[in-house]
Amino acid sequence: MSEESRAAIAESHPQLLDLADNGTLVLVQKKSFGPVPPWRTQFVEPESIWLLGTTHVSEDSALQVERVVRALKPDNVVVELCRSR
């Protein structure tokens, strides 16, 4: 986890800092990748993406997801699943 990610989480959502510190939660901000190239200005991209590592059989993971969603109130949530699920 980058210090930039941890610092941004500490500033915006300090109640989630424990998840950042244990490597479960990472914040990726668009500005960290520099300016958007002109050919991409037609796309709408989020200013930030929050990544939460989970385990599908873990009650703790389910509680962490609920906690993060309640804290962030995101416009969208994306779930990655393997083919078998």
C-alpha positions as CSV (number, residue, x, y, z in Angstrom):
1,M,0.0,0.0,0.0
2,S,1.3,3.4,-0.9
3,E,1.7,6.1,1.7
4,E,-0.4,8.3,-0.6
5,S,-3.3,5.9,-0.4
6,R,-3.0,5.6,3.4
7,A,-2.8,9.4,3.8
8,A,-5.9,10.0,1.6
9,I,-7.8,7.4,3.6
10,A,-6.7,8.9,6.9
11,E,-7.9,12.3,5.7
12,S,-11.2,11.4,4.1
13,H,-12.4,8.4,6.1
14,P,-10.2,7.9,9.2
15,Q,-12.7,5.4,10.6
16,L,-11.4,3.0,7.8
17,L,-7.7,3.5,8.5
18,D,-7.4,0.1,10.3
19,L,-8.4,-1.6,7.0
20,A,-5.7,0.5,5.1
21,D,-3.1,-0.4,7.7
22,N,-3.7,-4.1,7.4
23,G,-3.6,-3.9,3.6
24,T,-7.3,-4.7,3.0
25,L,-8.3,-1.3,1.7
26,V,-6.5,0.8,-0.9
27,L,-7.5,4.1,-2.5
28,V,-6.4,4.7,-6.1
29,Q,-6.8,8.3,-7.1
30,K,-7.0,9.3,-10.8
31,K,-4.8,12.3,-10.2
32,S,-1.9,10.0,-9.3
33,F,-1.7,9.0,-12.9
34,G,-1.3,12.5,-14.3
35,P,-3.4,14.4,-16.8
36,V,-6.0,12.6,-18.9
37,P,-4.8,12.3,-22.5
38,P,-7.0,14.2,-25.0
39,W,-8.2,11.0,-26.7
40,R,-9.8,9.9,-23.3
41,T,-11.6,13.1,-22.4
42,Q,-14.8,11.6,-23.9
43,F,-14.9,8.9,-21.2
44,V,-16.3,9.5,-17.7
45,E,-13.9,8.1,-15.2
46,P,-14.2,8.1,-11.4
47,E,-11.9,10.5,-9.5
48,S,-11.1,7.6,-7.1
49,I,-11.4,3.9,-6.9
50,W,-11.6,2.1,-3.6
51,L,-10.3,-1.5,-3.6
52,L,-11.3,-3.8,-0.8
53,G,-9.8,-7.3,-0.6
54,T,-12.2,-9.9,0.6
55,T,-12.5,-13.7,1.1
56,H,-15.8,-15.1,-0.1
57,V,-16.3,-17.5,2.8
58,S,-15.4,-15.0,5.6
59,E,-18.0,-13.3,7.8
60,D,-15.3,-10.7,8.6
61,S,-15.0,-9.8,5.0
62,A,-18.8,-9.4,4.7
63,L,-18.8,-7.1,7.7
64,Q,-15.9,-5.1,6.2
65,V,-17.7,-4.7,2.9
66,E,-20.8,-3.4,4.8
67,R,-18.7,-1.1,6.8
68,V,-16.9,0.4,3.8
69,V,-20.1,0.8,1.8
70,R,-21.8,2.5,4.7
71,A,-18.9,4.9,5.2
72,L,-18.3,5.7,1.5
73,K,-21.9,5.6,0.2
74,P,-20.5,4.9,-3.3
75,D,-22.4,5.5,-6.6
76,N,-21.3,2.0,-7.8
77,V,-20.0,-1.2,-6.4
78,V,-18.2,-3.7,-8.5
79,V,-17.7,-7.3,-7.5
80,E,-15.1,-9.6,-9.1
81,L,-16.0,-13.3,-9.1
82,C,-14.2,-16.3,-10.5
83,R,-16.0,-18.4,-13.2
84,S,-17.0,-21.0,-10.7
85,R,-19.2,-18.6,-8.7
